[in-house]
Amino acid sequence: MNRRHFLATGALAGLTTALPSMAQESKAIPKPVYPANRIGVSSYSFWGFQREELRDIPTCLDHAARMGFDGFEVLQRQLATTDNATLQKIKRHAFLLGLDLMGYSTHQGFLSPDKEKREAQIKHTTDCIEQAYAMGIPTMRVNSGTWGTSKDFNELMAKRGIEQPIEGHTEEDAYGWVIESYKKILPVAEKCGVTLGLENHWGLGVTPEGVKRVVDTIDSPWLRVTLDTGNFLEDPYDRLTKLAPDTVLLQAKTYFGGGVWYTLDLDYPRIAKIMRDANFKGYVSLEFEGKEDPLTAIPKSLDLLRKAFAGS
C-alpha cells in the first residue's frame, strides 16, 4: 500500500507541475493560416481585342479549363450578343467545366458635361449588372471613364494614361459626375447582389487617391475596388498597398513576349504579401497582355501566379 500511495502522489505532483505550462500552451494564439488564392483568367487574355480566332467565349472557357484555372472572368465587350439565351449557355458551359464565373469586366465613362451621355452610360452599366446577375457572377469591374481628349488608346498610353480635361472643365467636375452616376447605379447592384469594383483604370483611376475618393465618398459595400497590378506605371507597390484593403478582385497582368503598350517587371511574391497583409482572400484574375501566343503564355502565367499566391 505504501508503494502504491507513493506512486500515486508522485504522479499527481508531476501533473500539478505540468498544468501551468499546459494552460499557457492552450492560451497561445495559433499562427494565422493564409489559404492559397484561387486563380482565374479573363477572356481578354485570349482575345486581346485582336485575336478573332479566340474571341468565342465557350472556346476560351474550354482552354481555361484545360489549363487548370479555377475561375473565369468574362470581358463584356467580347460577347457578340448579350441576350439571356447566350448568357445562360455561357453559365451552363462554365458549370459543366467546373469553372466559377467570378468576374464581369465592363467599360463605362462618366467624364462628360453632357447629362444625356452620362445617363446613357448609367443605363449601360445597369444593363451590365443585370447580365452579371443572369450569369451568377458576383462582382463586376467598372471605370470612371476617360476625358476622351486623346486621339486613341495608343496616344493615351504614350501619355502614361494622363489626359487633360475637356476645355472649360476640371477634375472637380469629373468627381461630381462620377459620384452622382454611381449613386444612381448602386441600388441595382444591391438588388442583384453584384459588388462593383472601381478599377485603377485611367481617368480618375490613374491614382489610388482618385479611386479612394470615389469609393470613400459613396461609402457603400456594393462599390469597392477592382485592383489591376499593371495600371500603376510608377511606384506600383506603394500604390497597390493603398487600395488593397478595399479590393474585391485582383487583376494580375503578365507580359510574356513583351507588352503590347508597355512591359512591367512585377514582383508577384511581393504583391501577394501586400494582398495577404490586407487580408485579401478573393480571386486573382489573370490578364495576359504580352505579344507571345496566349496558348503558350497563359499556362506560364498561371504557374507564376500559383506559386506567388500559394498561401502559407
N, C-alpha and C positions, 0 to 999 in steps of 0.2 A: 504493500500500500504506500509506503514511504517513497519508493522509487516512482510509482505512478504519479503520486502527488507532486514530486519534484519535476517530472517531465511536463505535466500539465501546466504548472505555474511558470515554468521556463518558456513554454510555447506562448502562453498569454503575454508574458513580458516582451517577448520578441514581437508579437503582433502589435502591442501597445506602442512599441518603439517605431514600428513601421507606419502606423496610422497617420502621423503628421505629414510625412513625405507623400503618402498616397493621396491625402487630401489636397496637398499642394499641386500634385500632378493633375488631379481631377479639375482643378480650377484653371489650369493652363489654357490659354487661348489657342485653339487649333490653327495651324498655319493655313492661310487662305488658299483655296484651290481655284485656279482660273481655267475653266474648260476651253478647249480649242474653239475658236470662232468657226462657224460654218462658212463655206466659201461658195459663192455663186458667180455667175458670169452674165454680163449684159449681152443682149443680142447685138448691140452696137459693136462688140468686139469682133464679131464675124463679118457684119455688113460694112461698117465703117463709112457709110454713106456712098460707097462706090463699088463694092463687090456684089454685083447683081445676082451672081450665082449663089450667094449666101444671104440673100435678103429674106427668103421664106422662113417664117418663124418656126414651123414644125421641123424644118431641116436643121435650124440652129439648135432646137431642143434635142434632136437626135444626137448631134455632135456633142452637146454639153453632157448628156447622159453617158455617152460612150467614153468621154474623157474623165468622168468621175466627179463632176461637180455635185454639190448638194442642192443648189438652187439656181434660179434663172430670173434675170431682170429683163423685162420687155421694154424696148425703146418704142414709144408710141408712134413716132414718125415712120417707123419701119413697117407698120401694118398697112397693107393695101386697102383694107376696109375695117371699120370698127363696129359693124353690125353685130347684134347679140349672138347670132349663129356662129360667126367667126370666133368671137371671144370664148364661147363655150367649147368649141373644138380645141382651141389652144389650151384651155383649162383641163379638158379631158386628156389631151395628149401628154401634158406635163405630169398629170397624176399617174398615168399608166407607166411613165418612165421613172417614177419615184422622185421627181424634181419638185421642190417648192417653187411656186411662182411668188417671189418675195419682194419684187420691186417693179415699179412702173415709172419710166423716165419720160417726162414730158417737157415741152417748151411753151413758154408764155412770156409776154413782155408788157410791162405797165409804165414804161418810161416815155409817156406821151401826154401832152397837154390836152389832147382830143379825148373828151369823155366817152364818146361813142366807140372809139377804138379800144379804150380800156374796158368798157362794158362788153365788147365782143371777146376780149381776152378772158374776162371773168366767166362768160358763158362757155368758152372753150375749156377752161380749167375745170369747171364743174362737170362738164360732159366727160372729161378725162377721169374725174373722181368716180363717176358712175361706171365707167369702163373698168377701172381697177376693181371696184366693188363686184362687178359681174364676174370677174375672173378670180375673186377671192384674194386679191393682192392687198397686203396690209399697209404698205407705205408707198408714197408717190413723190418723186423728185420734182420740185418746182423752182422757178427762177424769178428774179426781179425783171429780167429783160435788159437790153442794152439801149443806148441812145439812138443807134442807127446812123450815127454821123461818120461811120467808117464805110468805105466803098464796098467791102465784102469781109468775110471772116479772115481771109489771108492778111488783109490790111490791119484788122483788129489784132491779130496775133503779132504782127510786126510791131504794133504799138504796145505789146505786152498786156493786152486786154484793157488798156486805159483809153477812154474816149472823152472828148469834150461834150458837154451838154448841148442840147438844141439851143440855138441862139435865143436869148431872152428868158432862159430858164436856168435853174440851178439844181444841185443835188438835193437841196432842202425841198424843192418842189417834188422831186422824184420820190423821196421818202414818204411824203404825204400821199402821193398817188398809190404807191405800193402797199402801204399800211392800210389805206382805205379799201383797196381792192381785196386784200386777203381777209379783212374783217367781213366782207360780203361773202367770201368763198367758204370760210370755215364752218358755218352751220351745215353745209352739205357734206364736208369731210367728217364732221362729228356724226351726222345721221348715218353715213355709210361705214363708219369705223375705219377710215383711211387716214393715217397720220401723214401729213405733208412734211416734207423735208426741204427747207430752203437751201439751195446749194451755193457754195462759193464759186459762182459761175459768171464772171464778168459783171458788167453793170454795177449795181450796188454791192454785189457779192465779191468784188475784186479784193476786198479786205475782210478780215474776220470781224472788225468793228462794224462794217456795213451790215453783215449778216446778223450780228447780235443786236444791232439797233432795231431792226425789223422784228426779230423773234422776241426780244425782251419787251418791246413796246406793246406788242399784241398779247404776249403772256398767256398763251393757250397751250394745253398739252397736245393739241391737234396740229400745231405748227412748230416743228423743231428744226433740225439741221440734217441735210444730206451732205456729208463731208467728202470732198474729192481731193485725193492726195496729189493730183497733178495740176491743180489750178492755182496754187500759190507758187509763183515762179521765183520768188526770192524769200529767203528765211522760212522755208516751209514748216520746219518742226515747231518753232515757236508759235506760228500761226495756227497750225493744226491743233496744238495744245489748247489754245483759247476756245476752240469750238468743240473739242472732244466731249466735254460733259453733256452737251445738248444733242449729240449725234444719235440718229436712229438708223442710219445706213452709211457704211463706209464704202466709197467707190475707189478702187485701187488701180492706178494707171501703171502699165508696163510698156516698154518701148523697144522690144527686140527688133533688130534690124535698123534701129534709129527712128526717132519720132518723125511724124509727118510734118508737124509745125515746129516742134522743139523736143529736146530729149532731157529728161531729168534723171539724175542718178540718185534714186530714192533708197534710203536705208530702211527696209521694211521691218527688220527686228526692232529698230528704234521706234518706228511708227507703231508697231504692235504694243510696245511698252507704254507709249503715250496713251493708247486706247485702253489698255489694261488698267493703267493708273486712274483713268476716268471711269472705270467700272463698265466699259462697253462690252456687252455680251452678244451683240447682234451680228448680222450678216456682213461679210466683206464681199463686195461685188466687183469682179474684175472688169476693167475697161481697157482692153488692149488697144494701143494707139501707135504701133510701130509699122514698119514697112515690110517686115517678114510675113510670109504666108501665115495667116491666122491658124490654120490647121496644124502647123508645127509650133508656132509661138505660144498659142494659148495653153497647151499642156505644160510647157516650160513655165509659164506664168503661174499656173495652178500649183506646180511643185514649189515654186518660190514662196507663194502665199501660205501654202500648207505648213511649210517649215517655220515661217515667221510668226504665224498666228496659232501655233500648236498648243498654246496654253502651258500651264505648269501645275 
